[in-house]
Amino acid sequence: MISYIRRFIYTTVLVLLSLTSVCATDIDSELALDVPYAVLLDATSGEVLFSQNAYQRTYPASTTKIMTGLLVVEAVESGLLTQAQLITCTEAAFNGMVEDGSTQNIVTGEALSVDDLLHCLLMSSANEAANILAIAVAGDEASFVALMNQRATELGCIDTHFINAHGLHNDDHYTTAYDIGLLLQEAMTHPLFAQIAATSTYTTAATEYAQARTLHNSNALISDNYASGYLYEQAIGGKTGYTKMAGRCLATMAQEDDSVWISVVMGGENLTQADGSVDYQQFSQSIALLDWGFSQFQTVTLSPSTASVTSQLVNGGDAESVAVTLIGDITATLPTGVTFDDFTLDLTLNQETIEAPVSAGQLLGTCSVSYEGTLYGQLDLQAVEAVSIPEPEPTPSSPSSPFTPAVMVVMGLIILCASALIWLHRPKPVVASRRRYSRYK
């Protein structure tokens, strides 16, 4: 029952991936690689640009160390370990080792810093370094492997299962090209991992058991020490892998302008050519895949023109409608040559009619932006100009009287004063005097 559910989930995810890939179905036929398993991802969005048996199980070999390195770097970031911390190699670090495996010949009792061990792990693919770091992080290899599988699940690697930290063959240790792409996508977001993966040559500190070790990156797109003729200017990091069962494998990240791709090729061979030269397919096919990706796709930021795209009805304004335009931009990975005019716009106004006033730049809705059925984002709709409420017309009024309150007061004072003056200067009345006559003269 569990296996049935797992297969159902896996099939469902594959269908969803096929629906969300950027035109991968239409363009895949233009490229055929000489390796059984390959995938090209947009490192920013995770979209699949090319796939060739990308979801079929295969063996990861030392691309396993992408996960090992990721967990160690996360332990450093969390403070569990420090880059300068010395880790002593124990006998447990040689569990499962084989004589012809990748090694830096670290011996029991030798102490190297976490930083040096990470360089041994990611640059020269030392198997014992994987175990030394695994034990430092989790206490023992089994506990670390449990962390590896848990982290793989968190990252969406639905068909990956780890048995060890180094990638030496085990039938139950498997993955897919797509899942390895997801691991590298996450790992390269961590500056310490990305810095080491991009390093061409590095020298470790000397120890009491060994002189300083000079390491060369096994990725020939980064360093020509392993194989010449494959240096790739756009390559910014990755990880090689090889076992007899897994074949020649390489996961690489490369950048050109704003376009950042992850290529994964697995199951390659070293093919001797007629002229005696050797075609290292993990490198040649990775370059072919990356070149194809950069020629077919581009990651661009597109901005719409300022021209209006629709209009909004306005009620109660000095205009019946207002022009509406798009604001913002869209960053997307698209086939080369696609412009914003090739997108399909789905406009949604917040209201059929809005009330005045409307200010210039006022948000009025949203616009979904898609290309060939794939939604790439939303832009806002805004008013181009302002719409005001018209001023009310003045109502007719009766002629105004010249006798304002102030005039009336002054006139009243004048009348009062005049009345007072008249009263003060009025004629005084004449009073008749009586003469007194004496009886005696």
Buried (B, 14 or more C-beta within 10 A) or exposed (E): EEEEEEEEEBEEBBEEBEEBBBBBEEBBEEBEBBBBBBBBBBBBBBBBBBBBBBBBBBBBBBBBBBBBBBBBBBBBEEEEBEEEBBBEBEEEBBBBEEEEBBBBEBEEEBBBBBBBBBBBBBBBBBBBBBBBBBBBBBEEBEEBBEBBBEBBEEBBBBBBBBBBBBBBBBEEBBBBBBBBBBBBBBBBEBEBBBBBBBBBEBEBEEBEBBEEBEBBBBBBBBBBBBBEEBBBEBBBBBBBBBBEBBBBBBBBBBBBEEBBBBBBBBBBBBEEEEEEEEBBBBBBBBBBBBBBBBEBBBBBEBEBEEEBBBBBEBEEBEBEBBBBBBBBBBEBBBBEEBEBEEBEBEBEBEEEEBEBBBEEBBEBBBBBBBBEEBEBBBBBBBBBEBBEEEEEEEEEEEEEEEEEEEEEEEEEEEEEEEEEEEEEEEEEEEEEEEEEEEEEE
